[in-house]
Amino acid sequence: MSRVGKKPILIPKGVKIDIKGDLLTVEGPKGRLSRRIHPGVNIRNENDEIIVTVNDMSKESRSLHGLHRALIANMVTGVSQGFERGLEIVGVGYRAELSGNKATFHLGYSKPIEFQLPDNIEATVEKTKITLRGADKELLGATAAEIRGLRSPEPYKGKGIRYSGEMIRRKAGKTVAGK
């Protein structure tokens, strides 16, 4: 049995859980999320707690036990509190602008890059700082990774887009051989 999977998930006030067959729907003040549950995993709602169990003790079911518990906990947290991810743009002349649901990045290429944000993700931009917010942790992380991939930080000067608090391993540049 999974240690993570054994823990019950507390349901905060204002969050509604709906289990229909293999479809779990979680609805709260920040939005609504749905996920299909693997047939080897059972979910039940008891006394404002979600309890995740497995049907059998096969290796696949046991490995999915903790995974599904963590995914459901992220859904409950997302619709009640939401998630946030920060990005920083480092480099002379590098900047970002936001207009509606479209972000425009000036990253040293010949043309600016336009990035369409997903519907469930909202962003705020302050020149070189980007903050992404959303209820779906998986979608938020994927969006942040896509934006970071537009200009990954390079190891010599550290220019590019990085996550807030990310440390970039720097390399020494060329040295002049013999004067």
Secondary structure, DSSP 8 states (H G I E B T S, - for coil): --HHHHS-EE--TT-EEEEETTEEEEEETTEEEEEE--TTEEEEEETTEEEEEESS--HHHHHHHHHHHHHHHHHHHHHHT-EEEEEEEESTT-EEEEETTEEEEE-SSSS-EEEE--TT-EEEEETTEEEEEES-HHHHHHHHHHHHHTS---TTT--EEEETT--------------
